[in-house]
Amino acid sequence: MKKMFFICVFALIGSAMLLAQDINLPTPVKTGGKPLMQALSERKSIRSYQDKSLSDQTLSNLLWAANGFNRPDKRTAPTANNRQELELYVALKSGIYLYDAQNNRLKLIRKGDFRKNTGVQDFVATAAANIIFVSDLGKASSEQYAFTDCGFVAQNIYLYCASEGLGSVVRGSFNKDELAKLLNLTGKMQVLLTQSVGYPK
């Protein structure tokens, strides 16, 4: 009986530890920031970053601006025929996560620092976050539209970063097969684009 009790306790502790690896983000702040025209004026690509993490609040605001829900069933970025085929994965110092926009949560995919694996440039290893755009091409209207939809999200990220004094750069240089393995992608899920975000040097 005592043995069974300890087995149950360890099982509960193990489950709690697994769940604790996800990051429940705070509610995104949807007010403030710089005026749109100023953010557009200050938008630029940055390729040199401090090795400094983003706060959970900043991550929440960033990801909501990128492709969060601004209405019950619609997002901050459009998709062709409202297919909403894009998923955002985020490589942080602590691990690689899937952004669950509906629940405002980062779901752990792989523990560990894999930032350097998200691109061929040296600076990806120190950027606070490397965002990986993944499209379910079985759900998308077409591959062409999927790439177009990536562009909308990437610009949202650029404008948020310009508004908040962060740096960002879109990147097309990465090992697609390596990333697919790291993210455990299956079926018609494909990496289309990556984007680094962090504090400029």
HELIX and SHEET records of a PDB file:
HELIX    1   1 LYS A    2  ALA A   20  1                                  19    
HELIX    2   2 LEU A   36  GLU A   42  1                                   7    
HELIX    3   3 ASP A   56  ASN A   67  1                                  12    
HELIX    4   4 ALA A   80  ASN A   82  5                                   3    
HELIX    5   5 ARG A  115  THR A  118  5                                   4    
HELIX    6   6 ASP A  122  ALA A  125  5                                   4    
HELIX    7   7 GLU A  143  GLU A  164  1                                  22    
HELIX    8   8 LYS A  176  LEU A  182  1                                   7    
SHEET    1   A 7 ILE A  23  ASN A  24  0                                        
SHEET    2   A 7 ARG A 105  LYS A 111 -1                                        
SHEET    3   A 7 GLY A  95  ASP A 100 -1                                        
SHEET    4   A 7 LEU A  86  ALA A  91 -1                                        
SHEET    5   A 7 ALA A 129  ASP A 136 -1                                        
SHEET    6   A 7 MET A 189  GLY A 198 -1                                        
SHEET    7   A 7 GLY A 167  ARG A 171 -1                                        
SHEET    1   B 2 PHE A  69  ARG A  71  0                                        
SHEET    2   B 2 LYS A  74  ARG A  75 -1                                        
END                                                                             
